[in-house]
Amino acid sequence: MSSTSRERILTEALRLFGEQGFAKTSVAQIERAAGLSGGSGALYRHFKSKDELLVAAVNARLTDRGEWQQFLAPTFSVAAVLEASAPSGDTVDRLVALCRIGLARLDHDRDVTRILLRDNSIPAPLLEVFRQQEYAVVMSMVTHALVELAGDRAGEQDWNATAAVLVGALAHFWMMRDIFDGEHPAEVDTDRYLRATAELIAARLDWAGAEGEDRG
C-alpha cells in the first residue's frame, strides 16, 4: 500500500533531522525528500511548524514497537525469552542477549537517538516525548528483566539504578560507534563490549545474592 504525503513527510523529516541536525534541515528539503515540491509550503498542510513535525515524527517512531511490543505485557517473562535465546548458557550469556535486544532497539531508533544525543537545537517538548514513550518503557523492561534474573537474590536491591547503568552503557557504546562510522574508538567490537557489560551486571547479581546470604 502506498504511503500518504503525511507519512512520507514524517519518515523523511526524521531521517534528515538525524543525518543533518534539526536546525540545519529546511522545510524545503523535507518537502523535496517526501516527493513534494520544495518550497511550496505543502508541509504546512499537515504540520503547523517544523517543531511540531519533529515531535510528531519522533513520537511515531518510538510508538512503532513491532516485535518489542510483547515485552510490555504485564505477564510477559523477559527471562524466559533470554533463556530461550541461550538455552545452554549462563547468566552472562542471557545478559548478553538482553544487551543485543537493547542495541537492536537503538538501531531501530537510530535517527531519534542521533537527534537526542548530538543535536542541542531540539525543542523541549521532544525530551518529554522521549522520556515517556521510550526511556521509561525501556527502563521498566530492563528492571523487570534484572529482577527476574536475580530470582531469590532480588531482595531489596536497587535494580532500577542497575538498569540505568546498563541502559547508559549500551547508549554510550551505540553513540560512540555511530560517531566513528561503525567502529568504537577503543577498538572494542560489539561482542567484546556486550560480554564485558554482561559480566559486570552478572557480578552485581552475584553480589546481591551474597549480601542476602550475609543478612541471613
Disulfide bonds with the S-S distance in Angstrom:
none
